[in-house]
């Protein structure tokens, strides 16, 4: 039972916004012109408010995800606000549904907001609450553009921020188009930068093998999700047939899917998405699994929380810099010399820009 030293959940609120993205995020699966976000506030019984947000890619999903956060939040009002307790409670309520997809995102968002509240209550930055310290986390510039000319311009801007690693999305055309995009990126950032590509799950296994072999002379840091994310066996076939490392993980719905992928030998790297892996609680459960398997850990989106988590993750590799929420944040993430520092303010560093939230609320 909760005590005076253990506050309860007083309220969980969710607000949908369509935040600006300039430029839009382009992928082989289509363009994301605005950022559909669910802004989550968890208020504890002693008046502390924790914040988090969820990015759901398409506005058509925004009403459902907002409603799901509100309904699940209402279910834990009056119970302990301890993140592990809240996460276990919500997963238990959805056990018979196997809470993948939007339910996992909703649980993850509430979990992140609970951790933010706990850190604020302790008057500690999240990274220190987790037992680490603020230190620069090397990041890579994740490009939004896919057209060669736009890639050159965007990459030049990122190079000005000191990045030495970059990722570009490919797969919108044939192999020659992939090469053209990569050459445009290389022209903009120079011969020694680390480059990666992301196919966003677009290729059949044989075609993925053909293209990755053909691009081997590019000495890529990794190739991300070349085929369907849920095809662990297919990724294992690709990995066995090519020399370039395979990056998986952003689509893992929890540690069980992560473990199945690792057991299948599907990839060489682990890319954890804090909103899909189960929030901060899920990440802390997943990171030792990656470490035991010898997989370097990088992050997917959510740089505010991911920077703190990578700072306490054994085998941490790179942080993805792709900022989708700056339009509604009071203090957007800042990159210095190609690295990001975890917030040194109490909490995760997520604070709403109230006027912007009202402007973009939908």
C-alpha positions as CSV (number, residue, x, y, z in Angstrom):
1,X,0.0,0.0,0.0
2,X,1.1,3.6,-0.6
3,X,2.3,5.5,2.4
4,X,3.1,9.2,3.0
5,X,6.5,8.5,1.6
6,X,5.1,6.8,-1.4
7,X,2.7,9.0,-3.4
8,X,-0.1,7.7,-5.5
9,X,-1.2,8.6,-9.0
10,X,-3.5,11.5,-8.7
11,X,-4.3,12.1,-12.4
12,X,-3.1,11.2,-15.9
13,X,-4.0,13.5,-18.7
14,X,-3.2,13.3,-22.5
15,X,-3.4,16.0,-25.1
16,X,-3.1,15.4,-28.8
17,X,-1.0,17.9,-30.9
18,X,0.2,18.2,-34.5
19,X,3.6,19.7,-34.1
20,X,5.5,21.2,-37.1
21,X,8.2,19.2,-38.8
22,X,10.5,21.3,-41.0
23,X,11.6,19.6,-43.1
24,X,9.1,16.7,-43.1
25,X,10.5,13.2,-42.4
26,X,10.7,11.1,-45.6
27,X,10.8,7.3,-45.6
28,X,10.4,4.7,-48.2
29,X,7.0,4.0,-46.8
30,X,5.9,7.7,-47.2
31,X,6.3,11.2,-45.9
32,X,5.5,12.4,-42.3
33,X,4.7,16.1,-42.8
34,X,3.8,16.9,-39.2
35,X,4.5,15.2,-35.9
36,X,1.4,13.6,-34.3
37,X,2.2,13.7,-30.6
38,X,0.4,12.7,-27.4
39,X,1.5,14.9,-24.5
40,X,1.2,13.1,-21.2
41,X,1.1,14.5,-17.7
42,X,1.1,12.3,-14.6
43,X,0.2,14.2,-11.4
44,X,1.0,12.5,-8.1
45,X,-0.9,12.9,-4.9
46,X,1.7,15.2,-3.5
47,X,1.4,17.6,-6.5
48,X,4.4,16.6,-8.6
49,X,3.8,16.5,-12.3
50,X,5.8,14.3,-14.7
51,X,5.8,14.8,-18.4
52,X,6.4,12.6,-21.5
53,X,5.3,12.4,-25.1
54,X,4.5,9.8,-27.7
55,X,5.1,10.1,-31.4
56,X,2.6,8.0,-33.5
57,X,3.7,8.8,-37.1
58,X,0.2,9.3,-38.5
59,X,-2.6,11.7,-37.4
60,X,-5.2,8.9,-38.0
61,X,-3.9,7.1,-34.9
62,X,-3.7,10.1,-32.7
63,X,-7.3,10.0,-31.3
64,X,-7.0,6.3,-30.4
65,X,-3.6,6.6,-28.7
66,X,-4.8,9.7,-26.7
67,X,-7.9,7.8,-25.6
68,X,-5.9,4.8,-24.7
69,X,-3.5,6.8,-22.5
70,X,-6.4,8.4,-20.7
71,X,-8.3,5.1,-20.1
72,X,-5.2,3.3,-18.9
73,X,-4.2,6.3,-16.8
74,X,-7.6,6.4,-15.1
75,X,-7.1,2.7,-14.2
76,X,-4.1,3.5,-12.0
77,X,-5.4,6.6,-10.3
78,X,-5.1,6.1,-6.5
79,X,-2.5,3.4,-6.8
80,X,1.2,3.8,-6.1
81,X,3.0,6.1,-8.5
82,X,6.2,4.0,-8.4
83,X,7.0,3.4,-12.1
84,X,7.6,-0.4,-11.8
85,X,4.3,-0.8,-9.9
86,X,2.4,1.2,-12.5
87,X,3.9,-0.6,-15.4
88,X,3.3,-4.1,-13.9
89,X,-0.3,-3.1,-13.1
90,X,-1.1,-1.9,-16.6
91,X,0.6,-4.9,-18.3
92,X,-1.4,-7.2,-16.0
93,X,-4.7,-5.6,-17.1
94,X,-3.8,-6.2,-20.8
95,X,-2.1,-9.6,-20.4
96,X,-4.8,-11.5,-22.3
97,X,-4.5,-9.1,-25.2
98,X,-0.6,-9.4,-25.4
99,X,-0.2,-5.6,-25.3
100,X,1.8,-4.9,-28.4
101,X,1.4,-1.8,-30.6
102,X,-0.6,1.1,-29.3
103,X,-1.2,-0.4,-25.8
104,X,2.6,-0.8,-25.3
105,X,3.1,2.8,-26.5
106,X,0.5,4.0,-24.0
107,X,2.0,2.1,-21.1
108,X,5.5,3.3,-22.1
109,X,4.4,6.9,-22.2
110,X,2.8,6.7,-18.8
111,X,5.9,5.0,-17.5
112,X,8.2,7.7,-18.8
113,X,6.0,10.4,-17.2
114,X,6.1,8.5,-13.9
115,X,9.9,8.3,-14.0
116,X,10.0,12.0,-14.7
117,X,7.8,12.6,-11.7
118,X,9.9,10.4,-9.4
119,X,13.1,12.3,-10.5
120,X,11.5,15.7,-9.9
121,X,10.3,14.6,-6.5
122,X,13.8,13.5,-5.6
123,X,15.1,16.8,-7.2
124,X,17.5,14.8,-9.3
125,X,18.1,14.6,-13.1
126,X,16.8,11.3,-14.5
127,X,20.4,10.2,-15.3
128,X,21.4,10.6,-11.6
129,X,18.3,8.9,-10.4
130,X,19.2,6.0,-12.6
131,X,22.7,5.8,-11.0
132,X,24.6,7.6,-13.7
133,X,26.1,11.0,-14.4
134,X,25.6,13.5,-17.1
135,X,28.2,13.0,-19.8
136,X,28.3,13.7,-23.5
137,X,26.6,10.9,-25.5
138,X,27.8,10.7,-29.1
139,X,25.0,11.1,-31.5
140,X,24.4,10.6,-35.2
141,X,22.5,13.0,-37.4
142,X,19.4,11.1,-38.7
143,X,18.5,12.8,-41.9
144,X,14.8,13.6,-42.7
145,X,15.4,14.0,-46.5
146,X,15.8,11.3,-49.1
147,X,16.3,13.3,-52.4
148,X,20.1,13.8,-53.2
149,X,20.0,17.6,-53.3
150,X,18.0,17.9,-50.1
151,X,20.3,15.3,-48.4
152,X,23.4,17.4,-49.3
153,X,21.8,20.6,-47.8
154,X,20.6,18.9,-44.6
155,X,23.8,17.0,-44.1
156,X,25.8,20.2,-44.4
157,X,23.7,21.7,-41.7
158,X,24.2,18.7,-39.4
159,X,27.9,18.7,-40.1
160,X,27.9,22.3,-38.7
161,X,26.7,20.9,-35.4
162,X,29.8,18.7,-35.2
163,X,28.3,15.3,-36.1
164,X,30.7,12.6,-37.3
165,X,28.1,10.0,-37.9
166,X,25.0,10.1,-40.0
167,X,22.0,8.0,-41.2
168,X,20.0,8.4,-44.3
169,X,16.8,6.6,-45.4
170,X,17.0,4.7,-48.7
171,X,14.8,2.2,-50.6
172,X,12.5,4.6,-52.4
173,X,14.0,3.6,-55.7
174,X,16.4,1.0,-57.1
175,X,20.0,0.3,-56.2
176,X,21.3,3.1,-58.3
177,X,19.1,5.5,-56.4
178,X,20.4,4.2,-53.1
179,X,24.0,4.8,-54.3
180,X,23.1,8.3,-55.5
181,X,21.7,9.2,-52.1
182,X,24.7,7.8,-50.3
183,X,27.1,9.6,-52.5
184,X,25.3,12.9,-51.9
185,X,25.6,12.3,-48.2
186,X,29.3,11.4,-48.5
187,X,30.0,14.5,-50.6
188,X,28.4,16.7,-47.9
189,X,30.1,15.2,-44.8
190,X,33.5,14.1,-46.1
191,X,35.4,10.8,-46.4
192,X,35.9,9.9,-42.7
193,X,32.4,10.3,-41.3
194,X,30.5,7.1,-40.3
195,X,27.5,6.5,-42.5
196,X,24.5,4.2,-42.0
197,X,21.4,3.5,-44.1
198,X,17.8,2.6,-43.2
199,X,15.5,0.7,-45.6
200,X,12.5,1.0,-43.3
201,X,11.5,-2.7,-43.9
202,X,11.0,-2.3,-47.7
203,X,13.0,-5.1,-49.3
204,X,12.3,-8.8,-49.8
205,X,15.1,-10.9,-48.4
206,X,16.9,-11.8,-51.7
207,X,16.8,-8.2,-52.8
208,X,18.1,-7.0,-49.5
209,X,21.1,-9.4,-49.8
210,X,21.8,-8.2,-53.3
211,X,21.7,-4.5,-52.5
212,X,23.7,-4.8,-49.2
213,X,26.4,-6.8,-51.0
214,X,26.5,-4.2,-53.8
215,X,27.0,-1.4,-51.2
216,X,29.7,-3.2,-49.2
217,X,32.4,-0.9,-50.6
218,X,30.7,2.0,-48.8
219,X,31.9,0.6,-45.5
220,X,28.6,1.4,-43.8
221,X,28.3,1.4,-40.0
222,X,25.1,-0.6,-40.3
223,X,22.1,-1.3,-42.5
224,X,18.8,-0.9,-40.6
225,X,15.7,-3.0,-41.0
226,X,16.3,-4.1,-44.6
227,X,13.2,-6.4,-44.5
228,X,10.1,-6.8,-42.5
229,X,10.8,-6.1,-38.8
230,X,8.9,-9.1,-37.6
231,X,10.9,-11.5,-39.9
232,X,13.7,-12.6,-37.6
233,X,14.5,-15.6,-39.7
234,X,14.7,-13.4,-42.8
235,X,17.1,-10.9,-41.1
236,X,19.2,-13.9,-40.0
237,X,19.5,-15.0,-43.6
238,X,20.5,-11.5,-44.6
239,X,23.0,-11.2,-41.8
240,X,24.6,-14.5,-42.7
241,X,25.0,-13.5,-46.4
242,X,26.5,-10.0,-46.0
243,X,29.5,-8.4,-44.4
244,X,27.8,-5.1,-43.4
245,X,26.4,-5.1,-39.8
246,X,22.6,-5.3,-39.5
247,X,20.8,-3.0,-37.1
248,X,17.5,-4.0,-35.6
249,X,15.4,-3.1,-32.6
250,X,13.3,0.0,-33.1
251,X,10.3,-2.2,-33.8
252,X,10.7,-4.6,-30.9
253,X,7.5,-4.6,-28.8
254,X,9.2,-5.4,-25.5
255,X,11.9,-7.7,-24.2
256,X,10.3,-10.9,-25.4
257,X,10.5,-9.9,-29.1
258,X,14.0,-8.6,-28.5
259,X,15.0,-12.0,-27.1
260,X,13.4,-13.9,-30.0
261,X,15.3,-11.7,-32.5
262,X,18.6,-12.2,-30.7
263,X,18.1,-15.9,-30.4
264,X,17.5,-16.1,-34.1
265,X,20.8,-14.3,-34.8
266,X,18.9,-11.6,-36.7
267,X,21.2,-8.6,-36.1
268,X,24.5,-7.2,-35.0
269,X,23.2,-4.2,-33.2
270,X,20.3,-3.3,-30.9
271,X,18.4,-0.1,-31.4
272,X,16.0,0.5,-28.4
273,X,12.9,2.7,-28.8
274,X,11.9,3.7,-25.3
275,X,8.2,4.0,-26.4
276,X,8.1,0.5,-27.8
277,X,10.4,-1.4,-25.5
278,X,8.3,-0.5,-22.5
279,X,9.4,3.0,-21.3
280,X,12.2,3.6,-19.0
281,X,11.3,0.4,-17.1
282,X,11.3,-1.6,-20.2
283,X,14.7,-0.2,-21.4
284,X,16.3,-1.1,-18.0
285,X,15.0,-4.6,-18.5
286,X,16.2,-4.8,-22.1
287,X,19.7,-3.3,-21.9
288,X,21.3,-6.2,-19.9
289,X,19.9,-8.6,-22.5
290,X,21.7,-6.7,-25.3
291,X,24.8,-6.6,-23.2
292,X,24.8,-10.3,-22.5
293,X,24.4,-11.0,-26.3
294,X,27.3,-8.6,-27.1
295,X,25.1,-6.2,-29.1
296,X,26.0,-2.4,-29.0
297,X,22.9,-0.4,-28.0
298,X,21.8,2.7,-29.8
299,X,18.6,4.7,-29.4
300,X,15.6,5.4,-31.6
301,X,13.9,8.9,-31.3
302,X,13.1,10.4,-27.8
303,X,16.5,12.0,-27.4
304,X,15.6,13.6,-24.0
305,X,15.0,10.3,-22.2
306,X,17.3,8.2,-24.4
307,X,20.4,10.4,-23.5
308,X,19.9,9.6,-19.8
309,X,19.3,5.9,-20.5
310,X,22.3,5.5,-22.8
311,X,24.4,7.1,-20.1
312,X,23.7,4.1,-17.8
313,X,23.6,1.4,-20.5
314,X,26.5,-1.0,-20.8
315,X,27.6,-1.2,-24.4
316,X,26.0,2.1,-25.3
317,X,26.9,3.1,-28.9
318,X,25.1,6.0,-30.5
319,X,22.1,8.3,-29.8
320,X,19.8,9.1,-32.7
321,X,19.3,12.8,-33.2
322,X,16.0,13.2,-34.9
323,X,14.0,15.8,-33.1
324,X,10.2,15.6,-33.7
325,X,8.9,17.4,-30.6
326,X,10.9,20.7,-30.4
327,X,7.8,22.5,-31.7
328,X,6.1,22.0,-28.3
329,X,9.0,21.8,-25.9
330,X,10.2,24.8,-23.8
331,X,13.8,23.6,-24.1
332,X,14.5,21.5,-27.2
333,X,17.4,19.2,-27.2
334,X,20.8,20.7,-27.9
335,X,23.7,19.0,-29.7
336,X,27.3,20.3,-29.1
337,X,30.2,18.9,-31.1
338,X,28.1,16.0,-32.3
339,X,27.1,14.9,-28.8
340,X,24.1,15.4,-26.5
341,X,24.2,15.9,-22.7
342,X,21.5,14.3,-20.6
343,X,19.4,17.0,-18.8
344,X,20.9,18.2,-15.6
345,X,17.6,19.6,-14.3
346,X,15.4,17.5,-12.1
347,X,13.5,15.0,-14.3
348,X,14.0,14.0,-17.9
349,X,14.2,17.6,-19.2
350,X,10.8,17.5,-21.0
351,X,9.0,20.7,-20.3
352,X,6.0,22.0,-22.4
353,X,6.0,25.3,-24.2
354,X,2.4,26.1,-23.2
355,X,1.6,28.6,-25.9
356,X,2.9,26.3,-28.6
357,X,0.9,23.4,-27.1
358,X,-2.3,25.4,-27.4
359,X,-1.4,26.5,-30.9
360,X,-0.9,23.0,-32.2
361,X,-3.5,21.2,-30.1
362,X,-6.0,19.2,-32.2
